[in-house]
Amino acid sequence: MMRLALTRAFLRQYSALPEAGQQSCDKALDALSSAFGDPHRHAGLGLRALRRGVYECRANLDVRIGFTRHADTLLIHTVGNHDTIRSWLRNNM
């Protein structure tokens, strides 16, 4: 099981989501911590590698979560739509 660490940027973006988006995000993060690294368990998360050590998963049809892996910790950086993820990659990775 992987540990999750949340950045301030993620928390700020998360708080701006509507309640339904926050609930979807919560479910995705719960599943992510136990399913990361097990392809059969994370199939429903839409987990995919964007770059080496950089990933995204799907919370719902409109909301994606961007994160990086650091040993046994997944650092959750951003949450939002596809444009949010692209911007995060362009500006921070």
Beta strands, then each sheet from edge to edge (+ up, - down):
strand 1: 3-6
strand 2: 48-51
strand 3: 54-58
strand 4: 64-70
strand 5: 73-80
sheet 1: 1+ 5+ 4- 3+ 2-
end
